[in-house]
Amino acid sequence: MPSPVRDNAALSRFELEADGHIAFANYTAAPGVVTLTHTEVPRALREGGIGTALVLGTLALIRARGEKVRPHCSFVRHVVAQHPELADLVA
Protein backbone atom coordinates (compact mmCIF):
# COMPACT_ATOMS: atom_id res chain seq x y z
CA MET A 1 0.00 0.00 0.00
CA PRO A 2 1.48 3.38 -0.94
CA SER A 3 2.09 6.05 1.64
CA PRO A 4 0.58 9.53 1.21
CA VAL A 5 2.30 11.89 -1.18
CA ARG A 6 4.77 14.19 0.54
CA ASP A 7 6.60 17.32 -0.58
CA ASN A 8 10.35 16.83 -0.36
CA ALA A 9 11.20 20.52 -0.68
CA ALA A 10 14.94 19.85 -0.26
CA LEU A 11 14.90 17.90 -3.55
CA SER A 12 12.09 19.94 -5.18
CA ARG A 13 9.94 16.91 -5.72
CA PHE A 14 6.74 15.30 -4.53
CA GLU A 15 7.23 11.68 -3.48
CA LEU A 16 5.09 8.59 -3.08
CA GLU A 17 6.66 5.56 -1.42
CA ALA A 18 5.34 2.08 -2.19
CA ASP A 19 6.87 -1.35 -1.64
CA GLY A 20 10.23 0.14 -0.70
CA HIS A 21 10.47 2.27 -3.85
CA ILE A 22 9.86 5.99 -4.38
CA ALA A 23 7.96 7.47 -7.31
CA PHE A 24 8.43 11.21 -7.68
CA ALA A 25 7.38 14.33 -9.52
CA ASN A 26 10.01 17.04 -9.91
CA TYR A 27 8.92 20.65 -9.69
CA THR A 28 9.94 24.27 -9.66
CA ALA A 29 8.03 26.70 -7.50
CA ALA A 30 7.14 30.34 -7.90
CA PRO A 31 4.72 32.35 -5.77
CA GLY A 32 1.34 30.68 -6.14
CA VAL A 33 2.37 28.32 -8.96
CA VAL A 34 4.07 24.92 -9.00
CA THR A 35 5.49 23.75 -12.34
CA LEU A 36 5.61 19.96 -12.56
CA THR A 37 8.49 19.15 -14.89
CA HIS A 38 8.97 15.37 -14.76
CA THR A 39 7.50 12.28 -13.14
CA GLU A 40 9.32 9.03 -12.59
CA VAL A 41 7.98 5.71 -11.38
CA PRO A 42 10.44 2.87 -10.65
CA ARG A 43 10.06 -0.06 -13.03
CA ALA A 44 8.90 -2.32 -10.17
CA LEU A 45 5.89 -0.04 -9.58
CA ARG A 46 4.80 0.56 -13.16
CA GLU A 47 1.41 -0.58 -14.42
CA GLY A 48 -0.01 -0.52 -10.90
CA GLY A 49 -1.50 2.96 -10.90
CA ILE A 50 1.25 4.43 -8.72
CA GLY A 51 2.02 7.16 -11.26
CA THR A 52 -1.60 8.29 -11.31
CA ALA A 53 -1.79 8.11 -7.50
CA LEU A 54 1.38 10.24 -7.32
CA VAL A 55 -0.04 12.90 -9.64
CA LEU A 56 -3.47 12.97 -7.99
CA GLY A 57 -1.90 13.20 -4.53
CA THR A 58 0.46 15.92 -5.71
CA LEU A 59 -2.40 17.93 -7.16
CA ALA A 60 -4.37 17.52 -3.94
CA LEU A 61 -1.44 18.98 -1.97
CA ILE A 62 -1.12 21.87 -4.42
CA ARG A 63 -4.86 22.56 -4.17
CA ALA A 64 -4.74 22.43 -0.35
CA ARG A 65 -2.00 25.08 -0.39
CA GLY A 66 -4.12 27.34 -2.60
CA GLU A 67 -1.64 27.17 -5.48
CA LYS A 68 -1.99 26.52 -9.20
CA VAL A 69 -0.07 24.04 -11.34
CA ARG A 70 1.73 24.28 -14.67
CA PRO A 71 1.87 20.73 -16.03
CA HIS A 72 5.00 20.70 -18.20
CA CYS A 73 5.26 16.92 -17.76
CA SER A 74 3.30 14.98 -20.40
CA PHE A 75 2.13 12.38 -17.87
CA VAL A 76 0.77 15.08 -15.56
CA ARG A 77 -1.04 16.64 -18.55
CA HIS A 78 -2.50 13.21 -19.34
CA VAL A 79 -3.81 12.71 -15.79
CA VAL A 80 -5.30 16.22 -15.71
CA ALA A 81 -7.03 15.55 -19.05
CA GLN A 82 -8.52 12.35 -17.60
CA HIS A 83 -9.86 14.27 -14.56
CA PRO A 84 -11.78 17.37 -15.73
CA GLU A 85 -12.49 18.30 -12.10
CA LEU A 86 -8.80 19.28 -11.87
CA ALA A 87 -8.91 21.81 -14.73
CA ASP A 88 -9.31 24.72 -12.31
CA LEU A 89 -5.83 24.00 -10.92
CA VAL A 90 -4.07 24.63 -14.21
CA ALA A 91 -2.39 28.03 -14.45
N, C-alpha and C positions, 0 to 999 in steps of 0.2 A: 504494500500500500504506500503510495507516495506521501511525502510530508507536504505541509502547506508551502506555497511559494514564498520565498523570502528575498528581500532586497539586500544584496551584498554590495553596499556602496563602495567599499574599498576596491572592488574589482569592476565596478560599474556594470553589474549584471544582476538579473533576477535569476534565482536558482530554485530547482525542484529536485529533491533527492528521492530516489526510489531504488530499492534493491541494491544499495551500496554504490550507486552511480549518481552523478549529478547532470541533469539537463539544465541548460542556461540560455538566457536571452541577453545579449550585450546591449548596452544603451549609452546614449549621451543625454545629459540633462541640461535644460535651460529653464529659466523661471516659468513655471506653469506648463511646460511641455517636456515630454520624454520621447526621444527618438530611439526606436528599437531598430538596431542595425543588423543583427544576426542572431539566429537561434541555432542551437546545437543539441542534439539528443544522442547520447552514446548508442552505439550499434546494438548493444544488449537490450536497450529499452525501446527500440523502434518498432513500429507497427502495433504498439499497445496503447496508443492514445496519450502517451506522456507529453508529446510535443503540444498537442492541443490543450491538455491540462495546464501545461506551463504557460502558454499564451493567455488562456482564460484567467488563470490566477494572477498573472502579471497585470492584465488589464483591470482586474478587480482591485488590485492594490493602487494602480494609477487613479482609478475612479474614486476610491476612498480618500485619496490625498487631494482630490479636486483638481487634478491635472488633466491635460490632454495628451494624446499620443500621435506621433508621426511614425507610421509603419513603413520604414525603409526596407525591412526584411520581407521577402516574398512570401514566406510561410505565415508571418503575422498578417499580411494583407489577405491571404487566403482564409485564415480563421475569421478575420473581421468580416469578410464577404459572406461567410457561412452563417454569421450571427448578426443579422441586421439590427438587433437591439443594441449593438456596440457602436453603431455609426456615429452617435453623438460624441464619442470619445476622440474621434479623428480630427486633428488640427489641420 
